[in-house]
């Protein structure tokens, strides 16, 4: 990514990042029902997170209601475009995702909005770790085994992905680049199809979220061989990080709250405070940690802006050099 492009991304993302010490006075948020737009359908990890957060909203938000609205399609960018075109008044916010809110324009150059400038980052809620898994019958037991197996085949190994540009797809491509081997993506329509393909022997490995993989690991149907984040995952004790072999490697799913660009920084700070209280409350925090193996972050708008800009910078060369397109 060029320095100029990185600066442009940082500049757009910083719309909500600078919170002056003496922001102008503003009424308490929310003073009316709020809509949170989710970029994928009901039942997935981001929907589960959104509904857990919504359940804790009223008591910490002046008794106001929040409506979870699923707008799936086009890798999350249908939801992204809707929110980008909404008024930045706090009535419509979004549960942010990598594709819709960071790299969508790189994957789809014809996209009608640019995620780098279209949103006001408000709060980074959680990280969801991802994990390399193989079926238990596989002879692959370690990351070194996986790389050696790929080197031993002309076309490398196949891996299952829930869609072009999904972090599971990009993480596997980044691993291939770091290891100097070839992996071939086989794309499916859902995380459930990904696991089915692995267990049926249609693909050699996959790089799903820990929350998706955990039931199959616990049932003895899949084997975890490496974690995408450098930090250990309590739900998978003893499983090493990819970074232990390839220093600096980090890939994960993250989610947080964004609003349309142009939001008053004082309003963004109020929304941040409400969602910080929700995600750090014992009931919600325990739920997402135990149910989704999540790492609760609850950061500032500036920190979330920096994370998004960093992911744009990290994934752009992977997408461009791999000629990855979602169109």
C-alpha positions in Angstrom: 0.0 0.0 0.0 1.5 3.4 -0.9 2.1 6.0 1.8 -0.3 8.3 0.1 -3.1 5.7 0.1 -2.3 4.9 3.8 -2.6 8.6 4.7 -5.9 8.9 2.8 -7.3 5.9 4.7 -6.1 7.2 8.0 -7.5 10.6 7.2 -10.9 9.3 6.4 -11.0 6.9 9.3 -10.0 9.7 11.7 -13.3 11.6 11.2 -14.5 10.1 14.5 -11.1 9.5 16.1 -10.2 13.0 17.4 -12.4 13.6 20.5 -11.7 17.1 21.8 -11.5 17.6 25.5 -14.2 20.2 25.5 -16.8 18.8 22.9 -19.9 20.9 22.5 -22.8 20.1 24.8 -25.2 17.6 23.4 -28.2 15.8 24.7 -27.9 12.3 26.1 -27.8 9.5 23.5 -30.1 7.8 22.7 -33.3 9.8 23.0 -35.1 7.6 20.5 -35.0 4.0 19.3 -31.8 3.0 17.5 -31.2 0.7 14.5 -28.1 -1.5 14.4 -27.5 -2.9 10.9 -25.8 -6.3 10.7 -24.0 -7.1 7.5 -24.9 -10.9 7.5 -28.0 -13.0 8.0 -29.4 -14.3 11.2 -27.6 -17.1 13.1 -24.0 -16.4 12.3 -21.2 -15.2 14.7 -21.8 -11.5 14.0 -25.5 -11.8 14.4 -25.1 -13.7 17.7 -22.8 -10.9 18.9 -25.2 -8.2 17.8 -28.1 -9.8 19.6 -26.1 -10.3 22.8 -25.2 -6.6 22.7 -28.8 -5.6 21.9 -30.0 -7.6 24.9 -27.9 -5.4 27.2 -28.8 -2.1 25.5 -31.9 -0.8 27.2 -30.7 -0.6 30.8 -27.6 1.2 29.7 -29.2 3.5 27.1 -31.9 5.5 28.8 -34.4 2.7 28.5 -34.4 3.1 24.7 -34.9 0.1 22.3 -32.4 -1.1 19.7 -33.6 -3.0 16.6 -31.2 -5.5 15.0 -31.7 -5.3 11.2 -29.9 -8.0 9.1 -29.0 -6.7 5.6 -27.0 -9.6 4.1 -25.4 -9.9 0.7 -22.4 -8.9 -1.4 -19.9 -9.8 1.4 -21.6 -7.3 3.8 -21.4 -4.3 1.5 -25.1 -4.0 1.0 -25.4 -3.2 4.7 -22.3 -1.0 4.4 -23.7 1.1 1.6 -27.0 1.5 3.5 -25.3 2.8 6.6 -22.8 5.0 4.6 -25.8 6.8 3.1 -27.6 7.3 6.4 -27.7 10.4 8.5 -24.8 10.6 11.1 -27.2 11.4 13.9 -26.8 8.2 15.9 -30.2 6.7 14.8 -28.5 4.2 12.5 -25.3 2.4 13.4 -23.6 -0.7 12.1 -21.9 -3.8 13.5 -18.7 -3.4 11.6 -16.9 -6.2 9.7 -13.7 -6.4 7.7 -15.2 -6.5 4.3 -17.9 -4.0 4.6 -16.0 -1.5 6.7 -12.4 -1.8 5.6 -11.4 -3.7 2.4 -14.6 -3.8 0.4 -13.4 -1.3 -2.2 -10.2 -3.2 -2.7 -12.1 -6.4 -3.3 -14.8 -4.6 -5.4 -13.4 -1.6 -7.2 -16.8 -0.7 -8.5 -18.3 -0.5 -5.0 -20.4 2.6 -4.7 -18.7 3.7 -1.4 -15.2 3.7 0.0 -15.0 2.1 3.5 -11.9 4.1 4.2 -13.8 7.3 4.2 -17.5 6.4 4.6 -17.7 5.6 8.3 -17.0 7.1 11.7 -15.4 4.4 13.9 -16.9 4.4 17.4 -15.8 1.4 19.3 -13.9 -1.9 18.7 -15.9 -4.4 20.7 -14.3 -7.8 20.2 -11.7 -9.9 18.4 -12.8 -13.4 17.4 -9.7 -15.6 17.0 -9.4 -17.9 14.0 -7.7 -21.4 13.9 -6.2 -23.7 11.3 -8.0 -27.1 11.5 -7.8 -30.4 9.6 -10.0 -33.4 10.0 -8.8 -35.9 12.6 -8.0 -38.6 10.0 -5.4 -36.3 8.4 -1.7 -37.1 8.8 -1.1 -33.3 9.4 -0.6 -32.6 13.1 1.4 -29.4 13.0 1.8 -26.3 10.9 5.1 -27.6 9.7 3.3 -30.7 8.5 0.8 -28.6 6.6 3.5 -26.6 4.9 5.5 -29.7 4.0 2.4 -31.4 2.6 1.7 -28.4 0.4 5.3 -28.4 -0.9 4.9 -32.1 -1.8 2.0 -31.5 -4.2 2.2 -29.7 -7.6 -1.0 -27.8 -6.9 -0.5 -27.4 -3.1 -3.3 -28.1 -0.7 -7.0 -27.0 -0.9 -8.7 -25.1 1.8 -12.4 -24.3 2.4 -13.5 -20.6 2.6 -16.9 -19.1 3.4 -16.4 -16.5 0.6 -14.0 -14.4 -1.4 -12.4 -11.8 0.8 -13.5 -13.4 4.1 -10.8 -13.3 6.7 -10.6 -17.1 6.5 -9.7 -16.7 2.8 -7.2 -13.9 3.3 -5.5 -15.5 6.3 -4.8 -18.7 4.3 -3.4 -16.6 1.4 -1.2 -14.7 3.8 0.0 -18.0 5.3 0.8 -19.3 1.8 2.8 -16.1 1.1 4.7 -16.3 4.3 5.5 -20.1 3.9 6.3 -19.8 0.2 3.8 -22.5 -0.8 0.6 -22.7 -2.8 -2.9 -23.2 -1.4 -6.0 -23.4 -3.5 -9.2 -21.8 -2.2 -12.5 -23.6 -2.5 -15.3 -21.2 -1.7 -18.6 -22.2 -0.1 -21.8 -20.3 0.8 -21.5 -20.6 4.6 -19.4 -21.6 7.5 -21.5 -24.7 7.9 -20.7 -25.7 4.3 -17.0 -25.1 5.0 -17.0 -27.5 7.9 -19.0 -30.1 6.0 -16.5 -30.0 3.1 -13.5 -30.5 5.5 -15.1 -33.4 7.3 -16.1 -35.0 4.1 -12.5 -34.8 2.8 -13.4 -32.4 -0.1 -10.7 -30.0 1.2 -7.5 -30.4 3.1 -7.9 -27.6 5.8 -9.7 -24.5 6.7 -9.1 -21.4 8.8 -12.4 -20.6 10.5 -13.3 -18.8 13.7 -12.6 -20.7 16.9 -16.3 -20.4 17.8 -17.2 -22.2 14.5 -14.6 -24.8 14.9 -14.8 -25.5 18.6 -17.8 -28.0 18.6 -16.1 -30.1 16.0 -12.7 -30.0 17.8 -14.4 -31.0 21.1 -16.3 -33.9 19.4 -13.0 -35.2 18.0 -14.0 -34.6 14.4 -11.3 -31.9 13.7 -7.8 -31.1 14.9 -6.6 -27.6 15.7 -3.0 -27.0 14.7 -2.4 -23.3 14.9 -4.1 -20.1 16.0 -4.2 -16.9 13.9 -3.6 -14.5 16.7 -0.3 -14.3 18.6 -2.1 -14.4 21.9 -3.2 -17.8 23.4 -6.8 -18.8 23.2 -8.1 -20.2 26.5 -10.6 -22.5 24.8 -7.7 -24.2 22.9 -4.9 -24.7 25.5 -1.6 -25.8 24.1 -2.4 -24.9 20.5 0.4 -22.7 19.2 0.1 -19.5 17.2 1.0 -19.3 13.6 3.3 -16.4 14.7 5.4 -19.0 16.6 6.5 -20.2 13.2 6.1 -17.1 11.1 6.9 -14.1 13.2 4.5 -11.2 13.1 1.6 -13.2 11.6 -1.7 -12.1 12.8 -5.2 -12.6 11.4 -8.5 -12.5 13.2 -12.1 -11.5 12.9 -13.0 -8.2 14.6 -16.3 -6.5 15.2 -17.2 -3.1 16.5 -19.6 -0.2 16.1 -19.4 2.4 13.3 -21.7 5.2 12.2 -21.9 7.2 9.0 -19.0 9.6 8.3 -19.6 13.1 9.5 -20.8 12.1 13.0 -20.1 14.7 15.7 -17.1 13.4 17.8 -19.0 14.2 21.0 -21.9 12.0 19.8 -19.4 9.3 18.9 -18.0 9.5 22.4 -21.4 9.1 24.0 -22.2 6.0 21.8 -18.8 4.6 22.7 -19.6 5.0 26.4 -22.9 3.1 26.1 -21.4 0.2 24.2 -18.4 0.1 26.4 -20.7 -0.4 29.4 -22.6 -3.2 27.5 -19.6 -5.2 26.3 -17.8 -5.0 29.6 -20.8 -5.9 31.7 -20.4 -9.3 33.4 -23.3 -11.0 31.6 -22.5 -9.9 28.1 -18.7 -10.3 28.5 -19.1 -13.8 29.9 -21.5 -14.7 27.1 -19.2 -13.7 24.2 -16.1 -15.0 25.9 -17.6 -18.4 26.5 -19.9 -18.7 23.5 -17.6 -17.2 20.9 -14.1 -17.5 22.4 -14.0 -13.7 22.0 -11.4 -11.3 23.3 -13.3 -8.2 24.6 -11.5 -5.0 23.6 -13.8 -2.0 24.3 -11.4 0.5 22.9 -11.6 4.2 21.9 -12.7 5.6 18.5 -9.1 6.5 17.7 -7.9 2.9 18.5 -10.6 1.5 16.3 -9.8 3.8 13.5 -6.1 2.7 13.7 -7.1 -1.0 13.6 -9.2 -0.5 10.5 -6.5 1.5 8.8 -3.9 -1.1 9.7 -6.0 -3.9 8.2 -6.4 -2.0 5.0 -2.7 -1.7 4.8 -2.1 -5.3 5.7 -4.6 -6.9 3.4 -4.3 -4.7 0.3 -1.1 -6.3 -1.0 -2.5 -9.8 -0.3 -5.6 -9.0 -2.3 -3.8 -7.2 -5.2 -0.9 -9.6 -5.6 -3.3 -12.6 -5.4 -5.6 -10.9 -7.9 -8.5 -11.5 -5.5 -11.8 -10.0 -6.6 -15.3 -10.3 -5.2 -16.9 -9.3 -8.4 
